[in-house]
Amino acid sequence: MKAHKFVAVHGIEKAKAVLEGAPDWSRYYSTVDGEYYLIELNAVNLKQLKQVVESVNKINDFGGIGLANLIDQSTYGENLDLDRAIADYKLVQAYKNGEA
C-alpha cells in the first residue's frame, strides 16, 4: 500500500503510531497482519510513511492547504520543501476522496 493511501485510509494518528512503534530494523509495516518486516509483503514503506506524516503535519502547522498554497517558500528557506509537502497533502486528500 502506498504511504499516501495508508494515511488517507487509517488517518494521521494511526500513521504516527505505526512509526513510533517501528523497531529500528524494520523497513515495512504490513497492512494485513500489523507486523513489521524487512521486506515488502503487502506493506507500507516506513520511510515513505514518515515523509507523508511530516508533510501532513507541516501543512497543518501552516493552518491548512489554503494558507500553505499562499506561502512564499523563499521566505522560509530552501530546506522547508513546501512544494513536496503540498503535493503529499493533496495526494492524501485525493485518496480520501476516491480520486486517486
Jmol script that loads the backbone (N, CA, C; Angstrom):
load data "model"
ATOM      1  N   MET A   1       0.846  -1.173   0.000  1.00  0.00           N
ATOM      2  CA  MET A   1       0.000   0.000   0.000  1.00  0.00           C
ATOM      3  C   MET A   1       0.897   1.243   0.000  1.00  0.00           C
ATOM      4  N   LYS A   2       0.510   2.207  -0.782  1.00  0.00           N
ATOM      5  CA  LYS A   2       1.248   3.457  -0.819  1.00  0.00           C
ATOM      6  C   LYS A   2       1.054   4.204   0.498  1.00  0.00           C
ATOM      7  N   ALA A   3       2.078   4.927   0.905  1.00  0.00           N
ATOM      8  CA  ALA A   3       2.033   5.663   2.170  1.00  0.00           C
ATOM      9  C   ALA A   3       0.900   6.685   2.178  1.00  0.00           C
ATOM     10  N   HIS A   4       0.676   7.355   1.056  1.00  0.00           N
ATOM     11  CA  HIS A   4      -0.394   8.354   0.978  1.00  0.00           C
ATOM     12  C   HIS A   4      -1.761   7.710   1.217  1.00  0.00           C
ATOM     13  N   LYS A   5      -1.956   6.549   0.630  1.00  0.00           N
ATOM     14  CA  LYS A   5      -3.223   5.844   0.793  1.00  0.00           C
ATOM     15  C   LYS A   5      -3.380   5.365   2.237  1.00  0.00           C
ATOM     16  N   PHE A   6      -2.287   4.908   2.834  1.00  0.00           N
ATOM     17  CA  PHE A   6      -2.338   4.457   4.218  1.00  0.00           C
ATOM     18  C   PHE A   6      -2.838   5.582   5.121  1.00  0.00           C
ATOM     19  N   VAL A   7      -2.277   6.785   4.954  1.00  0.00           N
ATOM     20  CA  VAL A   7      -2.689   7.928   5.768  1.00  0.00           C
ATOM     21  C   VAL A   7      -4.145   8.282   5.490  1.00  0.00           C
ATOM     22  N   ALA A   8      -4.546   8.219   4.229  1.00  0.00           N
ATOM     23  CA  ALA A   8      -5.929   8.539   3.875  1.00  0.00           C
ATOM     24  C   ALA A   8      -6.908   7.549   4.500  1.00  0.00           C
ATOM     25  N   VAL A   9      -6.569   6.272   4.480  1.00  0.00           N
ATOM     26  CA  VAL A   9      -7.473   5.225   4.969  1.00  0.00           C
ATOM     27  C   VAL A   9      -7.454   5.120   6.495  1.00  0.00           C
ATOM     28  N   HIS A  10      -6.252   5.158   7.071  1.00  0.00           N
ATOM     29  CA  HIS A  10      -6.100   4.885   8.503  1.00  0.00           C
ATOM     30  C   HIS A  10      -5.961   6.140   9.362  1.00  0.00           C
ATOM     31  N   GLY A  11      -5.659   7.273   8.746  1.00  0.00           N
ATOM     32  CA  GLY A  11      -5.538   8.522   9.488  1.00  0.00           C
ATOM     33  C   GLY A  11      -4.125   8.817   9.943  1.00  0.00           C
ATOM     34  N   ILE A  12      -3.904  10.073  10.251  1.00  0.00           N
ATOM     35  CA  ILE A  12      -2.570  10.541  10.629  1.00  0.00           C
ATOM     36  C   ILE A  12      -2.141   9.984  11.983  1.00  0.00           C
ATOM     37  N   GLU A  13      -3.081   9.821  12.910  1.00  0.00           N
ATOM     38  CA  GLU A  13      -2.730   9.304  14.238  1.00  0.00           C
ATOM     39  C   GLU A  13      -2.260   7.855  14.171  1.00  0.00           C
ATOM     40  N   LYS A  14      -2.939   7.033  13.370  1.00  0.00           N
ATOM     41  CA  LYS A  14      -2.513   5.637  13.193  1.00  0.00           C
ATOM     42  C   LYS A  14      -1.135   5.601  12.533  1.00  0.00           C
ATOM     43  N   ALA A  15      -0.904   6.467  11.533  1.00  0.00           N
ATOM     44  CA  ALA A  15       0.394   6.516  10.861  1.00  0.00           C
ATOM     45  C   ALA A  15       1.496   6.881  11.850  1.00  0.00           C
ATOM     46  N   LYS A  16       1.229   7.845  12.715  1.00  0.00           N
ATOM     47  CA  LYS A  16       2.216   8.229  13.731  1.00  0.00           C
ATOM     48  C   LYS A  16       2.483   7.073  14.684  1.00  0.00           C
ATOM     49  N   ALA A  17       1.437   6.359  15.076  1.00  0.00           N
ATOM     50  CA  ALA A  17       1.590   5.222  15.991  1.00  0.00           C
ATOM     51  C   ALA A  17       2.426   4.117  15.350  1.00  0.00           C
ATOM     52  N   VAL A  18       2.195   3.865  14.070  1.00  0.00           N
ATOM     53  CA  VAL A  18       2.979   2.858  13.345  1.00  0.00           C
ATOM     54  C   VAL A  18       4.453   3.257  13.343  1.00  0.00           C
ATOM     55  N   LEU A  19       4.725   4.513  13.055  1.00  0.00           N
ATOM     56  CA  LEU A  19       6.115   4.982  13.018  1.00  0.00           C
ATOM     57  C   LEU A  19       6.763   4.929  14.398  1.00  0.00           C
ATOM     58  N   GLU A  20       6.035   5.320  15.411  1.00  0.00           N
ATOM     59  CA  GLU A  20       6.583   5.304  16.771  1.00  0.00           C
ATOM     60  C   GLU A  20       6.835   3.887  17.271  1.00  0.00           C
ATOM     61  N   GLY A  21       6.031   2.938  16.825  1.00  0.00           N
ATOM     62  CA  GLY A  21       6.185   1.558  17.262  1.00  0.00           C
ATOM     63  C   GLY A  21       7.152   0.729  16.438  1.00  0.00           C
ATOM     64  N   ALA A  22       7.686   1.319  15.396  1.00  0.00           N
ATOM     65  CA  ALA A  22       8.551   0.561  14.484  1.00  0.00           C
ATOM     66  C   ALA A  22       9.904   0.248  15.116  1.00  0.00           C
ATOM     67  N   PRO A  23      10.292  -1.016  15.111  1.00  0.00           N
ATOM     68  CA  PRO A  23      11.636  -1.369  15.563  1.00  0.00           C
ATOM     69  C   PRO A  23      12.685  -0.770  14.612  1.00  0.00           C
ATOM     70  N   ASP A  24      13.878  -0.542  15.110  1.00  0.00           N
ATOM     71  CA  ASP A  24      14.950   0.058  14.307  1.00  0.00           C
ATOM     72  C   ASP A  24      15.261  -0.737  13.043  1.00  0.00           C
ATOM     73  N   TRP A  25      15.108  -2.031  13.101  1.00  0.00           N
ATOM     74  CA  TRP A  25      15.479  -2.888  11.971  1.00  0.00           C
ATOM     75  C   TRP A  25      14.418  -2.916  10.869  1.00  0.00           C
ATOM     76  N   SER A  26      13.204  -2.481  11.181  1.00  0.00           N
ATOM     77  CA  SER A  26      12.097  -2.632  10.230  1.00  0.00           C
ATOM     78  C   SER A  26      12.146  -1.610   9.108  1.00  0.00           C
ATOM     79  N   ARG A  27      11.617  -2.021   7.963  1.00  0.00           N
ATOM     80  CA  ARG A  27      11.532  -1.144   6.785  1.00  0.00           C
ATOM     81  C   ARG A  27      10.095  -1.024   6.273  1.00  0.00           C
ATOM     82  N   TYR A  28       9.241  -1.974   6.649  1.00  0.00           N
ATOM     83  CA  TYR A  28       7.857  -2.019   6.170  1.00  0.00           C
ATOM     84  C   TYR A  28       6.916  -2.377   7.308  1.00  0.00           C
ATOM     85  N   TYR A  29       5.685  -1.919   7.160  1.00  0.00           N
ATOM     86  CA  TYR A  29       4.621  -2.270   8.098  1.00  0.00           C
ATOM     87  C   TYR A  29       3.518  -2.946   7.292  1.00  0.00           C
ATOM     88  N   SER A  30       3.149  -4.146   7.690  1.00  0.00           N
ATOM     89  CA  SER A  30       2.142  -4.912   6.963  1.00  0.00           C
ATOM     90  C   SER A  30       0.748  -4.408   7.293  1.00  0.00           C
ATOM     91  N   THR A  31      -0.012  -4.120   6.261  1.00  0.00           N
ATOM     92  CA  THR A  31      -1.398  -3.723   6.442  1.00  0.00           C
ATOM     93  C   THR A  31      -2.305  -4.939   6.593  1.00  0.00           C
ATOM     94  N   VAL A  32      -1.752  -6.120   6.428  1.00  0.00           N
ATOM     95  CA  VAL A  32      -2.522  -7.360   6.543  1.00  0.00           C
ATOM     96  C   VAL A  32      -2.517  -7.872   7.983  1.00  0.00           C
ATOM     97  N   ASP A  33      -1.320  -7.964   8.580  1.00  0.00           N
ATOM     98  CA  ASP A  33      -1.226  -8.542   9.921  1.00  0.00           C
ATOM     99  C   ASP A  33      -0.710  -7.581  10.994  1.00  0.00           C
ATOM    100  N   GLY A  34      -0.400  -6.344  10.621  1.00  0.00           N
ATOM    101  CA  GLY A  34       0.049  -5.365  11.598  1.00  0.00           C
ATOM    102  C   GLY A  34       1.435  -5.602  12.145  1.00  0.00           C
ATOM    103  N   GLU A  35       2.223  -6.379  11.422  1.00  0.00           N
ATOM    104  CA  GLU A  35       3.590  -6.676  11.847  1.00  0.00           C
ATOM    105  C   GLU A  35       4.587  -5.844  11.040  1.00  0.00           C
ATOM    106  N   TYR A  36       5.797  -5.749  11.560  1.00  0.00           N
ATOM    107  CA  TYR A  36       6.890  -5.033  10.899  1.00  0.00           C
ATOM    108  C   TYR A  36       7.804  -6.038  10.205  1.00  0.00           C
ATOM    109  N   TYR A  37       8.322  -5.627   9.018  1.00  0.00           N
ATOM    110  CA  TYR A  37       9.151  -6.519   8.223  1.00  0.00           C
ATOM    111  C   TYR A  37      10.323  -5.783   7.601  1.00  0.00           C
ATOM    112  N   LEU A  38      11.294  -6.565   7.167  1.00  0.00           N
ATOM    113  CA  LEU A  38      12.416  -6.032   6.396  1.00  0.00           C
ATOM    114  C   LEU A  38      12.100  -6.006   4.913  1.00  0.00           C
ATOM    115  N   ILE A  39      11.167  -6.863   4.502  1.00  0.00           N
ATOM    116  CA  ILE A  39      10.796  -6.948   3.095  1.00  0.00           C
ATOM    117  C   ILE A  39       9.327  -6.565   2.938  1.00  0.00           C
ATOM    118  N   GLU A  40       8.950  -6.219   1.731  1.00  0.00           N
ATOM    119  CA  GLU A  40       7.582  -5.788   1.473  1.00  0.00           C
ATOM    120  C   GLU A  40       6.668  -6.983   1.242  1.00  0.00           C
ATOM    121  N   LEU A  41       5.665  -7.112   2.088  1.00  0.00           N
ATOM    122  CA  LEU A  41       4.640  -8.148   1.955  1.00  0.00           C
ATOM    123  C   LEU A  41       3.289  -7.466   2.145  1.00  0.00           C
ATOM    124  N   ASN A  42       2.747  -6.905   1.072  1.00  0.00           N
ATOM    125  CA  ASN A  42       1.523  -6.105   1.187  1.00  0.00           C
ATOM    126  C   ASN A  42       1.689  -5.075   2.297  1.00  0.00           C
ATOM    127  N   ALA A  43       2.790  -4.348   2.236  1.00  0.00           N
ATOM    128  CA  ALA A  43       3.166  -3.471   3.332  1.00  0.00           C
ATOM    129  C   ALA A  43       3.417  -2.055   2.858  1.00  0.00           C
ATOM    130  N   VAL A  44       3.396  -1.140   3.815  1.00  0.00           N
ATOM    131  CA  VAL A  44       3.692   0.256   3.540  1.00  0.00           C
ATOM    132  C   VAL A  44       5.153   0.513   3.899  1.00  0.00           C
ATOM    133  N   ASN A  45       5.838   1.259   3.057  1.00  0.00           N
ATOM    134  CA  ASN A  45       7.236   1.612   3.280  1.00  0.00           C
ATOM    135  C   ASN A  45       7.304   2.651   4.400  1.00  0.00           C
ATOM    136  N   LEU A  46       8.026   2.349   5.464  1.00  0.00           N
ATOM    137  CA  LEU A  46       8.071   3.227   6.630  1.00  0.00           C
ATOM    138  C   LEU A  46       8.768   4.551   6.338  1.00  0.00           C
ATOM    139  N   LYS A  47       9.771   4.537   5.483  1.00  0.00           N
ATOM    140  CA  LYS A  47      10.461   5.780   5.124  1.00  0.00           C
ATOM    141  C   LYS A  47       9.508   6.725   4.384  1.00  0.00           C
ATOM    142  N   GLN A  48       8.734   6.163   3.474  1.00  0.00           N
ATOM    143  CA  GLN A  48       7.751   6.976   2.747  1.00  0.00           C
ATOM    144  C   GLN A  48       6.638   7.445   3.677  1.00  0.00           C
ATOM    145  N   LEU A  49       6.210   6.578   4.583  1.00  0.00           N
ATOM    146  CA  LEU A  49       5.168   6.942   5.533  1.00  0.00           C
ATOM    147  C   LEU A  49       5.622   8.102   6.412  1.00  0.00           C
ATOM    148  N   LYS A  50       6.867   8.054   6.842  1.00  0.00           N
ATOM    149  CA  LYS A  50       7.409   9.136   7.667  1.00  0.00           C
ATOM    150  C   LYS A  50       7.366  10.464   6.912  1.00  0.00           C
ATOM    151  N   GLN A  51       7.737  10.431   5.643  1.00  0.00           N
ATOM    152  CA  GLN A  51       7.735  11.651   4.837  1.00  0.00           C
ATOM    153  C   GLN A  51       6.325  12.206   4.685  1.00  0.00           C
ATOM    154  N   VAL A  52       5.351  11.348   4.446  1.00  0.00           N
ATOM    155  CA  VAL A  52       3.969  11.788   4.274  1.00  0.00           C
ATOM    156  C   VAL A  52       3.430  12.369   5.584  1.00  0.00           C
ATOM    157  N   VAL A  53       3.713  11.726   6.699  1.00  0.00           N
ATOM    158  CA  VAL A  53       3.277  12.240   8.003  1.00  0.00           C
ATOM    159  C   VAL A  53       3.887  13.618   8.245  1.00  0.00           C
ATOM    160  N   GLU A  54       5.179  13.777   7.955  1.00  0.00           N
ATOM    161  CA  GLU A  54       5.829  15.075   8.127  1.00  0.00           C
ATOM    162  C   GLU A  54       5.187  16.129   7.223  1.00  0.00           C
ATOM    163  N   SER A  55       4.850  15.749   6.014  1.00  0.00           N
ATOM    164  CA  SER A  55       4.209  16.682   5.085  1.00  0.00           C
ATOM    165  C   SER A  55       2.842  17.123   5.586  1.00  0.00           C
ATOM    166  N   VAL A  56       2.033  16.160   6.018  1.00  0.00           N
ATOM    167  CA  VAL A  56       0.696  16.490   6.512  1.00  0.00           C
ATOM    168  C   VAL A  56       0.807  17.385   7.751  1.00  0.00           C
ATOM    169  N   ASN A  57       1.733  17.066   8.638  1.00  0.00           N
ATOM    170  CA  ASN A  57       1.928  17.899   9.826  1.00  0.00           C
ATOM    171  C   ASN A  57       2.365  19.309   9.446  1.00  0.00           C
ATOM    172  N   LYS A  58       3.224  19.415   8.458  1.00  0.00           N
ATOM    173  CA  LYS A  58       3.714  20.718   8.011  1.00  0.00           C
ATOM    174  C   LYS A  58       2.567  21.572   7.464  1.00  0.00           C
ATOM    175  N   ILE A  59       1.728  20.960   6.653  1.00  0.00           N
ATOM    176  CA  ILE A  59       0.588  21.691   6.088  1.00  0.00           C
ATOM    177  C   ILE A  59      -0.374  22.102   7.211  1.00  0.00           C
ATOM    178  N   ASN A  60      -0.627  21.195   8.138  1.00  0.00           N
ATOM    179  CA  ASN A  60      -1.500  21.522   9.268  1.00  0.00           C
ATOM    180  C   ASN A  60      -0.911  22.635  10.119  1.00  0.00           C
ATOM    181  N   ASP A  61       0.425  22.652  10.284  1.00  0.00           N
ATOM    182  CA  ASP A  61       1.084  23.716  11.042  1.00  0.00           C
ATOM    183  C   ASP A  61       0.917  25.077  10.371  1.00  0.00           C
ATOM    184  N   PHE A  62       0.798  25.084   9.060  1.00  0.00           N
ATOM    185  CA  PHE A  62       0.582  26.322   8.325  1.00  0.00           C
ATOM    186  C   PHE A  62      -0.879  26.772   8.378  1.00  0.00           C
ATOM    187  N   GLY A  63      -1.734  25.955   8.931  1.00  0.00           N
ATOM    188  CA  GLY A  63      -3.141  26.318   9.025  1.00  0.00           C
ATOM    189  C   GLY A  63      -3.992  25.736   7.923  1.00  0.00           C
ATOM    190  N   GLY A  64      -3.463  24.754   7.213  1.00  0.00           N
ATOM    191  CA  GLY A  64      -4.221  24.085   6.171  1.00  0.00           C
ATOM    192  C   GLY A  64      -3.663  24.345   4.787  1.00  0.00           C
ATOM    193  N   ILE A  65      -4.187  23.630   3.832  1.00  0.00           N
ATOM    194  CA  ILE A  65      -3.680  23.681   2.466  1.00  0.00           C
ATOM    195  C   ILE A  65      -3.900  25.048   1.829  1.00  0.00           C
ATOM    196  N   GLY A  66      -5.001  25.695   2.145  1.00  0.00           N
ATOM    197  CA  GLY A  66      -5.274  27.008   1.569  1.00  0.00           C
ATOM    198  C   GLY A  66      -4.205  28.016   1.920  1.00  0.00           C
ATOM    199  N   LEU A  67      -3.827  28.068   3.185  1.00  0.00           N
ATOM    200  CA  LEU A  67      -2.785  29.001   3.616  1.00  0.00           C
ATOM    201  C   LEU A  67      -1.407  28.570   3.117  1.00  0.00           C
ATOM    202  N   ALA A  68      -1.155  27.274   3.101  1.00  0.00           N
ATOM    203  CA  ALA A  68       0.143  26.786   2.637  1.00  0.00           C
ATOM    204  C   ALA A  68       0.367  27.159   1.173  1.00  0.00           C
ATOM    205  N   ASN A  69      -0.689  27.120   0.382  1.00  0.00           N
ATOM    206  CA  ASN A  69      -0.570  27.490  -1.033  1.00  0.00           C
ATOM    207  C   ASN A  69      -0.216  28.968  -1.209  1.00  0.00           C
ATOM    208  N   LEU A  70      -0.516  29.796  -0.223  1.00  0.00           N
ATOM    209  CA  LEU A  70      -0.246  31.232  -0.319  1.00  0.00           C
ATOM    210  C   LEU A  70       1.165  31.615   0.155  1.00  0.00           C
ATOM    211  N   ILE A  71       1.855  30.700   0.820  1.00  0.00           N
ATOM    212  CA  ILE A  71       3.170  30.988   1.394  1.00  0.00           C
ATOM    213  C   ILE A  71       4.211  31.108   0.295  1.00  0.00           C
ATOM    214  N   ASP A  72       5.053  32.131   0.412  1.00  0.00           N
ATOM    215  CA  ASP A  72       6.209  32.264  -0.476  1.00  0.00           C
ATOM    216  C   ASP A  72       7.340  31.452   0.137  1.00  0.00           C
ATOM    217  N   GLN A  73       7.684  30.326  -0.494  1.00  0.00           N
ATOM    218  CA  GLN A  73       8.666  29.407   0.068  1.00  0.00           C
ATOM    219  C   GLN A  73      10.009  30.082   0.295  1.00  0.00           C
ATOM    220  N   SER A  74      10.389  31.030  -0.523  1.00  0.00           N
ATOM    221  CA  SER A  74      11.686  31.688  -0.367  1.00  0.00           C
ATOM    222  C   SER A  74      11.774  32.440   0.963  1.00  0.00           C
ATOM    223  N   THR A  75      10.633  32.804   1.508  1.00  0.00           N
ATOM    224  CA  THR A  75      10.614  33.495   2.801  1.00  0.00           C
ATOM    225  C   THR A  75      11.064  32.564   3.918  1.00  0.00           C
ATOM    226  N   TYR A  76      10.816  31.286   3.767  1.00  0.00           N
ATOM    227  CA  TYR A  76      11.095  30.326   4.827  1.00  0.00           C
ATOM    228  C   TYR A  76      12.332  29.474   4.582  1.00  0.00           C
ATOM    229  N   GLY A  77      13.024  29.682   3.505  1.00  0.00           N
ATOM    230  CA  GLY A  77      14.246  28.943   3.245  1.00  0.00           C
ATOM    231  C   GLY A  77      14.026  27.716   2.388  1.00  0.00           C
ATOM    232  N   GLU A  78      15.088  27.273   1.769  1.00  0.00           N
ATOM    233  CA  GLU A  78      15.012  26.146   0.839  1.00  0.00           C
ATOM    234  C   GLU A  78      14.766  24.821   1.536  1.00  0.00           C
ATOM    235  N   ASN A  79      15.145  24.691   2.793  1.00  0.00           N
ATOM    236  CA  ASN A  79      15.013  23.399   3.480  1.00  0.00           C
ATOM    237  C   ASN A  79      13.569  23.080   3.866  1.00  0.00           C
ATOM    238  N   LEU A  80      12.670  24.009   3.673  1.00  0.00           N
ATOM    239  CA  LEU A  80      11.275  23.789   4.026  1.00  0.00           C
ATOM    240  C   LEU A  80      10.621  22.736   3.142  1.00  0.00           C
ATOM    241  N   ASP A  81      10.921  22.730   1.867  1.00  0.00           N
ATOM    242  CA  ASP A  81      10.356  21.794   0.906  1.00  0.00           C
ATOM    243  C   ASP A  81       8.824  21.801   0.947  1.00  0.00           C
ATOM    244  N   LEU A  82       8.285  22.996   0.913  1.00  0.00           N
ATOM    245  CA  LEU A  82       6.840  23.176   0.990  1.00  0.00           C
ATOM    246  C   LEU A  82       6.117  22.588  -0.216  1.00  0.00           C
ATOM    247  N   ASP A  83       6.742  22.688  -1.378  1.00  0.00           N
ATOM    248  CA  ASP A  83       6.109  22.127  -2.580  1.00  0.00           C
ATOM    249  C   ASP A  83       5.853  20.631  -2.421  1.00  0.00           C
ATOM    250  N   ARG A  84       6.815  19.920  -1.852  1.00  0.00           N
ATOM    251  CA  ARG A  84       6.674  18.480  -1.634  1.00  0.00           C
ATOM    252  C   ARG A  84       5.559  18.202  -0.625  1.00  0.00           C
ATOM    253  N   ALA A  85       5.528  18.997   0.440  1.00  0.00           N
ATOM    254  CA  ALA A  85       4.502  18.823   1.469  1.00  0.00           C
ATOM    255  C   ALA A  85       3.107  19.051   0.883  1.00  0.00           C
ATOM    256  N   ILE A  86       2.972  20.070   0.059  1.00  0.00           N
ATOM    257  CA  ILE A  86       1.681  20.355  -0.574  1.00  0.00           C
ATOM    258  C   ILE A  86       1.269  19.199  -1.484  1.00  0.00           C
ATOM    259  N   ALA A  87       2.203  18.697  -2.265  1.00  0.00           N
ATOM    260  CA  ALA A  87       1.899  17.579  -3.170  1.00  0.00           C
ATOM    261  C   ALA A  87       1.482  16.335  -2.379  1.00  0.00           C
ATOM    262  N   ASP A  88       2.211  16.033  -1.303  1.00  0.00           N
ATOM    263  CA  ASP A  88       1.858  14.875  -0.470  1.00  0.00           C
ATOM    264  C   ASP A  88       0.471  15.047   0.140  1.00  0.00           C
ATOM    265  N   TYR A  89       0.198  16.227   0.656  1.00  0.00           N
ATOM    266  CA  TYR A  89      -1.093  16.510   1.290  1.00  0.00           C
ATOM    267  C   TYR A  89      -2.231  16.338   0.288  1.00  0.00           C
ATOM    268  N   LYS A  90      -2.039  16.878  -0.903  1.00  0.00           N
ATOM    269  CA  LYS A  90      -3.082  16.779  -1.932  1.00  0.00           C
ATOM    270  C   LYS A  90      -3.324  15.335  -2.359  1.00  0.00           C
ATOM    271  N   LEU A  91      -2.262  14.530  -2.406  1.00  0.00           N
ATOM    272  CA  LEU A  91      -2.434  13.128  -2.786  1.00  0.00           C
ATOM    273  C   LEU A  91      -3.175  12.359  -1.698  1.00  0.00           C
ATOM    274  N   VAL A  92      -2.892  12.647  -0.434  1.00  0.00           N
ATOM    275  CA  VAL A  92      -3.644  12.020   0.658  1.00  0.00           C
ATOM    276  C   VAL A  92      -5.128  12.376   0.525  1.00  0.00           C
ATOM    277  N   GLN A  93      -5.410  13.643   0.260  1.00  0.00           N
ATOM    278  CA  GLN A  93      -6.794  14.079   0.101  1.00  0.00           C
ATOM    279  C   GLN A  93      -7.463  13.406  -1.097  1.00  0.00           C
ATOM    280  N   ALA A  94      -6.709  13.227  -2.168  1.00  0.00           N
ATOM    281  CA  ALA A  94      -7.247  12.555  -3.353  1.00  0.00           C
ATOM    282  C   ALA A  94      -7.639  11.109  -3.014  1.00  0.00           C
ATOM    283  N   TYR A  95      -6.806  10.421  -2.244  1.00  0.00           N
ATOM    284  CA  TYR A  95      -7.155   9.056  -1.813  1.00  0.00           C
ATOM    285  C   TYR A  95      -8.396   9.069  -0.930  1.00  0.00           C
ATOM    286  N   LYS A  96      -8.489  10.039  -0.028  1.00  0.00           N
ATOM    287  CA  LYS A  96      -9.658  10.136   0.856  1.00  0.00           C
ATOM    288  C   LYS A  96     -10.931  10.329   0.048  1.00  0.00           C
ATOM    289  N   ASN A  97     -10.829  11.095  -1.030  1.00  0.00           N
ATOM    290  CA  ASN A  97     -11.995  11.412  -1.854  1.00  0.00           C
ATOM    291  C   ASN A  97     -12.234  10.393  -2.958  1.00  0.00           C
ATOM    292  N   GLY A  98     -11.411   9.335  -3.012  1.00  0.00           N
ATOM    293  CA  GLY A  98     -11.564   8.308  -4.029  1.00  0.00           C
ATOM    294  C   GLY A  98     -11.149   8.763  -5.413  1.00  0.00           C
ATOM    295  N   GLU A  99     -10.294   9.774  -5.493  1.00  0.00           N
ATOM    296  CA  GLU A  99      -9.870  10.328  -6.764  1.00  0.00           C
ATOM    297  C   GLU A  99      -8.502   9.804  -7.203  1.00  0.00           C
ATOM    298  N   ALA A 100      -7.844   9.022  -6.382  1.00  0.00           N
ATOM    299  CA  ALA A 100      -6.510   8.510  -6.744  1.00  0.00           C
ATOM    300  C   ALA A 100      -6.535   7.005  -6.851  1.00  0.00           C
TER     301      ALA A 100
END
end "model"
wireframe off; spacefill off
backbone 0.3
color backbone group
